Amino acid sequence: PLPPNPAPAFGAVAVFYIDEQLIVLHKPSGLLSVPGRGPDKQDCLSARVQAQYPDALVVHRLDMATSGLIVMARGAAMQRALNAAFSNRLVHKTYEAVVSGTVNCDDSSWHTIDLPIAVDWPNRPLRTINHDAGQASQTRYRVIATRADTATTRLALEPLTGRAHQLRVHLQAIGHPILGDALYAPPTVVAQAPRLLLHASSLAFAHPVDGRALHFT
């Protein structure tokens, strides 16, 4: 992994790495990735970064409640290159989550959730598992640790597809909603944490100019 560059933070947004082509940042929970609708939703990661680097462009997003690593391109050409890398699954992303209940796995190997996800139209923006109209969606997971005293499990997660709310919906579907998830967890599980306990913990891809392997954790 590359060490963080000595670069400024934009509010609570820490810069992990910056060069002439891209910026890797840490988004805190509670901050939008991009502006939302309405004057009260204009403060966001992209606006804070663009105030300092006007050429910074959005490549991917994290849910407002999710914290962790996110990359922005510098300029339209780099945005196209990084968008292609994400579309072609050449970017390796891992997350960590703390979920309700004990996830029963015999070992620490990876397992796969393969359940199709669709928009829950009567309850937008929620998503739901829909075997008739849903898009194919796969998430790999493995157990990092369990806690008997709180009946919770820490999981490593790898989304193989990129559906909205995918990790949250998949974990709810297997009976282990994420702690603090106000959208998909029951009230008792929401109350177990002051925020959504989902974190984008690592990001790895080839540099779009020189092909260097970049790996941030």
GUNU-415366 format. One record per residue (C-alpha): residue number from 1; x, y, z. Coordinates in nm, 2 decimals. Example, Ala and Ser with C-alpha at 12.3 -4.5 7.8 and 13.67 -1.06 7.14 Angstrom:
BEGIN
{nr:1&px:1.23&py:-0.45&pz:0.78}
{nr:2&px:1.37&py:-0.11&pz:0.71}
***
This chain:
BEGIN
{nr:1&px:0.00&py:0.00&pz:0.00}
{nr:2&px:0.11&py:0.35&pz:-0.07}
{nr:3&px:0.15&py:0.58&pz:0.23}
{nr:4&px:-0.08&py:0.88&pz:0.25}
{nr:5&px:0.06&py:1.19&pz:0.07}
{nr:6&px:0.11&py:1.50&pz:0.29}
{nr:7&px:-0.19&py:1.68&pz:0.15}
{nr:8&px:-0.46&py:1.91&pz:0.29}
{nr:9&px:-0.79&py:1.79&pz:0.42}
{nr:10&px:-1.11&py:1.95&pz:0.30}
{nr:11&px:-1.32&py:1.98&pz:0.61}
{nr:12&px:-1.34&py:1.62&pz:0.73}
{nr:13&px:-1.23&py:1.48&pz:0.39}
{nr:14&px:-0.87&py:1.35&pz:0.41}
{nr:15&px:-0.66&py:1.32&pz:0.10}
{nr:16&px:-0.48&py:0.99&pz:0.08}
{nr:17&px:-0.30&py:1.04&pz:-0.26}
{nr:18&px:-0.29&py:1.31&pz:-0.52}
{nr:19&px:-0.11&py:1.35&pz:-0.86}
{nr:20&px:-0.19&py:1.52&pz:-1.19}
{nr:21&px:-0.44&py:1.25&pz:-1.29}
{nr:22&px:-0.63&py:1.15&pz:-0.98}
{nr:23&px:-0.71&py:1.21&pz:-0.62}
{nr:24&px:-0.79&py:0.94&pz:-0.36}
{nr:25&px:-0.99&py:1.06&pz:-0.06}
{nr:26&px:-1.15&py:0.94&pz:0.26}
{nr:27&px:-1.51&py:1.03&pz:0.28}
{nr:28&px:-1.66&py:1.05&pz:0.63}
{nr:29&px:-2.00&py:0.90&pz:0.72}
{nr:30&px:-2.28&py:1.16&pz:0.69}
{nr:31&px:-2.13&py:1.35&pz:0.39}
{nr:32&px:-2.28&py:1.33&pz:0.04}
{nr:33&px:-2.05&py:1.22&pz:-0.24}
{nr:34&px:-2.22&py:1.46&pz:-0.48}
{nr:35&px:-2.47&py:1.74&pz:-0.44}
{nr:36&px:-2.83&py:1.64&pz:-0.37}
{nr:37&px:-3.16&py:1.82&pz:-0.45}
{nr:38&px:-3.22&py:2.14&pz:-0.25}
{nr:39&px:-3.00&py:2.41&pz:-0.11}
{nr:40&px:-2.94&py:2.21&pz:0.21}
{nr:41&px:-2.77&py:1.93&pz:0.02}
{nr:42&px:-2.50&py:2.12&pz:-0.17}
{nr:43&px:-2.22&py:2.05&pz:0.08}
{nr:44&px:-2.06&py:1.73&pz:-0.04}
{nr:45&px:-1.72&py:1.57&pz:-0.10}
{nr:46&px:-1.71&py:1.67&pz:-0.47}
{nr:47&px:-1.78&py:2.03&pz:-0.40}
{nr:48&px:-1.52&py:2.05&pz:-0.12}
{nr:49&px:-1.25&py:1.90&pz:-0.34}
{nr:50&px:-1.35&py:2.11&pz:-0.65}
{nr:51&px:-1.32&py:2.43&pz:-0.45}
{nr:52&px:-0.94&py:2.35&pz:-0.43}
{nr:53&px:-0.90&py:2.14&pz:-0.75}
{nr:54&px:-1.15&py:2.26&pz:-1.02}
{nr:55&px:-1.05&py:1.98&pz:-1.26}
{nr:56&px:-1.16&py:1.71&pz:-1.01}
{nr:57&px:-1.44&py:1.50&pz:-1.15}
{nr:58&px:-1.66&py:1.23&pz:-1.00}
{nr:59&px:-1.59&py:0.87&pz:-1.10}
{nr:60&px:-1.79&py:0.67&pz:-0.84}
{nr:61&px:-1.99&py:0.73&pz:-0.52}
{nr:62&px:-2.04&py:0.61&pz:-0.17}
{nr:63&px:-2.38&py:0.63&pz:0.01}
{nr:64&px:-2.40&py:0.93&pz:0.24}
{nr:65&px:-2.39&py:0.71&pz:0.54}
{nr:66&px:-2.10&py:0.50&pz:0.42}
{nr:67&px:-1.74&py:0.61&pz:0.50}
{nr:68&px:-1.42&py:0.52&pz:0.33}
{nr:69&px:-1.21&py:0.55&pz:0.02}
{nr:70&px:-1.32&py:0.72&pz:-0.30}
{nr:71&px:-1.13&py:0.83&pz:-0.61}
{nr:72&px:-1.18&py:1.14&pz:-0.83}
{nr:73&px:-1.04&py:1.19&pz:-1.17}
{nr:74&px:-0.85&py:1.51&pz:-1.27}
{nr:75&px:-0.99&py:1.61&pz:-1.61}
{nr:76&px:-1.23&py:1.45&pz:-1.86}
{nr:77&px:-0.98&py:1.21&pz:-2.01}
{nr:78&px:-0.89&py:1.06&pz:-1.68}
{nr:79&px:-1.26&py:1.04&pz:-1.59}
{nr:80&px:-1.32&py:0.83&pz:-1.90}
{nr:81&px:-1.03&py:0.61&pz:-1.82}
{nr:82&px:-1.13&py:0.55&pz:-1.46}
{nr:83&px:-1.50&py:0.50&pz:-1.56}
{nr:84&px:-1.39&py:0.23&pz:-1.80}
{nr:85&px:-1.18&py:0.06&pz:-1.53}
{nr:86&px:-1.48&py:0.05&pz:-1.30}
{nr:87&px:-1.71&py:-0.06&pz:-1.57}
{nr:88&px:-1.48&py:-0.34&pz:-1.67}
{nr:89&px:-1.43&py:-0.45&pz:-1.31}
{nr:90&px:-1.06&py:-0.36&pz:-1.31}
{nr:91&px:-1.10&py:-0.18&pz:-0.98}
{nr:92&px:-1.08&py:-0.40&pz:-0.67}
{nr:93&px:-1.29&py:-0.27&pz:-0.38}
{nr:94&px:-1.33&py:-0.41&pz:-0.03}
{nr:95&px:-1.55&py:-0.30&pz:0.25}
{nr:96&px:-1.59&py:-0.39&pz:0.61}
{nr:97&px:-1.92&py:-0.40&pz:0.80}
{nr:98&px:-2.05&py:-0.49&pz:1.14}
{nr:99&px:-2.37&py:-0.68&pz:1.12}
{nr:100&px:-2.64&py:-0.81&pz:1.35}
{nr:101&px:-2.61&py:-1.18&pz:1.46}
{nr:102&px:-2.35&py:-1.44&pz:1.43}
{nr:103&px:-2.27&py:-1.53&pz:1.07}
{nr:104&px:-2.22&py:-1.90&pz:1.07}
{nr:105&px:-1.93&py:-1.99&pz:0.85}
{nr:106&px:-1.71&py:-2.29&pz:0.90}
{nr:107&px:-1.39&py:-2.10&pz:0.83}
{nr:108&px:-1.26&py:-1.76&pz:0.72}
{nr:109&px:-1.30&py:-1.84&pz:0.34}
{nr:110&px:-1.50&py:-1.63&pz:0.10}
{nr:111&px:-1.87&py:-1.70&pz:0.04}
{nr:112&px:-2.11&py:-1.55&pz:-0.22}
{nr:113&px:-2.45&py:-1.39&pz:-0.20}
{nr:114&px:-2.61&py:-1.42&pz:-0.54}
{nr:115&px:-2.95&py:-1.24&pz:-0.53}
{nr:116&px:-3.10&py:-1.01&pz:-0.79}
{nr:117&px:-3.18&py:-0.65&pz:-0.68}
{nr:118&px:-3.45&py:-0.42&pz:-0.81}
{nr:119&px:-3.58&py:-0.08&pz:-0.72}
{nr:120&px:-3.86&py:-0.10&pz:-0.46}
{nr:121&px:-4.08&py:0.14&pz:-0.66}
{nr:122&px:-4.35&py:0.20&pz:-0.39}
{nr:123&px:-4.07&py:0.28&pz:-0.15}
{nr:124&px:-3.80&py:0.46&pz:-0.36}
{nr:125&px:-3.51&py:0.50&pz:-0.31}
{nr:126&px:-3.51&py:0.16&pz:-0.14}
{nr:127&px:-3.40&py:-0.16&pz:-0.32}
{nr:128&px:-3.53&py:-0.51&pz:-0.27}
{nr:129&px:-3.46&py:-0.87&pz:-0.38}
{nr:130&px:-3.67&py:-0.94&pz:-0.69}
{nr:131&px:-3.62&py:-1.28&pz:-0.86}
{nr:132&px:-3.84&py:-1.18&pz:-1.15}
{nr:133&px:-3.73&py:-0.82&pz:-1.24}
{nr:134&px:-3.41&py:-0.78&pz:-1.04}
{nr:135&px:-3.06&py:-0.73&pz:-1.19}
{nr:136&px:-2.81&py:-1.00&pz:-1.12}
{nr:137&px:-2.61&py:-0.90&pz:-0.82}
{nr:138&px:-2.32&py:-1.08&pz:-0.64}
{nr:139&px:-2.14&py:-1.00&pz:-0.31}
{nr:140&px:-1.86&py:-1.20&pz:-0.16}
{nr:141&px:-1.81&py:-1.20&pz:0.22}
{nr:142&px:-1.60&py:-1.36&pz:0.48}
{nr:143&px:-1.60&py:-1.35&pz:0.86}
{nr:144&px:-1.33&py:-1.13&pz:1.02}
{nr:145&px:-1.45&py:-1.17&pz:1.38}
{nr:146&px:-1.76&py:-1.24&pz:1.59}
{nr:147&px:-1.86&py:-1.10&pz:1.93}
{nr:148&px:-2.07&py:-1.31&pz:2.15}
{nr:149&px:-2.13&py:-1.03&pz:2.40}
{nr:150&px:-2.31&py:-0.81&pz:2.14}
{nr:151&px:-2.42&py:-1.09&pz:1.90}
{nr:152&px:-2.25&py:-0.92&pz:1.61}
{nr:153&px:-2.01&py:-1.01&pz:1.33}
{nr:154&px:-1.75&py:-0.81&pz:1.15}
{nr:155&px:-1.74&py:-0.90&pz:0.78}
{nr:156&px:-1.51&py:-0.83&pz:0.49}
{nr:157&px:-1.71&py:-0.76&pz:0.17}
{nr:158&px:-1.63&py:-0.76&pz:-0.20}
{nr:159&px:-1.91&py:-0.64&pz:-0.43}
{nr:160&px:-1.87&py:-0.82&pz:-0.77}
{nr:161&px:-2.15&py:-0.60&pz:-0.92}
{nr:162&px:-2.22&py:-0.24&pz:-0.85}
{nr:163&px:-2.59&py:-0.21&pz:-0.77}
{nr:164&px:-2.72&py:0.08&pz:-0.55}
{nr:165&px:-2.74&py:-0.03&pz:-0.18}
{nr:166&px:-2.61&py:-0.37&pz:-0.29}
{nr:167&px:-2.42&py:-0.46&pz:0.03}
{nr:168&px:-2.69&py:-0.33&pz:0.26}
{nr:169&px:-2.97&py:-0.52&pz:0.07}
{nr:170&px:-2.77&py:-0.84&pz:0.04}
{nr:171&px:-2.68&py:-0.85&pz:0.41}
{nr:172&px:-3.04&py:-0.78&pz:0.51}
{nr:173&px:-3.16&py:-1.06&pz:0.28}
{nr:174&px:-2.94&py:-1.32&pz:0.45}
{nr:175&px:-3.07&py:-1.21&pz:0.79}
{nr:176&px:-2.77&py:-1.00&pz:0.90}
{nr:177&px:-2.85&py:-0.63&pz:0.85}
{nr:178&px:-2.57&py:-0.38&pz:0.91}
{nr:179&px:-2.57&py:-0.20&pz:1.25}
{nr:180&px:-2.70&py:0.15&pz:1.22}
{nr:181&px:-2.87&py:0.10&pz:0.88}
{nr:182&px:-3.17&py:0.33&pz:0.90}
{nr:183&px:-3.29&py:0.21&pz:0.56}
{nr:184&px:-3.28&py:-0.16&pz:0.59}
{nr:185&px:-3.24&py:-0.27&pz:0.95}
{nr:186&px:-3.51&py:-0.30&pz:1.22}
{nr:187&px:-3.51&py:-0.03&pz:1.49}
{nr:188&px:-3.33&py:-0.25&pz:1.74}
{nr:189&px:-3.04&py:-0.30&pz:1.50}
{nr:190&px:-3.04&py:0.07&pz:1.40}
{nr:191&px:-3.01&py:0.16&pz:1.77}
{nr:192&px:-2.69&py:-0.05&pz:1.81}
{nr:193&px:-2.47&py:0.21&pz:1.64}
{nr:194&px:-2.46&py:0.59&pz:1.60}
{nr:195&px:-2.40&py:0.55&pz:1.23}
{nr:196&px:-2.41&py:0.29&pz:0.95}
{nr:197&px:-2.12&py:0.06&pz:1.02}
{nr:198&px:-2.01&py:0.02&pz:0.66}
{nr:199&px:-1.67&py:0.13&pz:0.55}
{nr:200&px:-1.49&py:0.12&pz:0.21}
{nr:201&px:-1.17&py:-0.01&pz:0.35}
{nr:202&px:-0.95&py:-0.07&pz:0.04}
{nr:203&px:-0.92&py:0.04&pz:-0.33}
{nr:204&px:-0.68&py:-0.11&pz:-0.58}
{nr:205&px:-0.64&py:-0.03&pz:-0.95}
{nr:206&px:-0.38&py:0.03&pz:-1.22}
{nr:207&px:-0.28&py:0.40&pz:-1.27}
{nr:208&px:-0.44&py:0.51&pz:-1.59}
{nr:209&px:-0.13&py:0.67&pz:-1.73}
{nr:210&px:0.17&py:0.46&pz:-1.63}
{nr:211&px:0.00&py:0.13&pz:-1.52}
{nr:212&px:0.15&py:0.14&pz:-1.17}
{nr:213&px:-0.04&py:-0.08&pz:-0.93}
{nr:214&px:-0.21&py:0.15&pz:-0.68}
{nr:215&px:-0.34&py:0.00&pz:-0.35}
{nr:216&px:-0.49&py:0.21&pz:-0.08}
{nr:217&px:-0.62&py:0.09&pz:0.26}
***
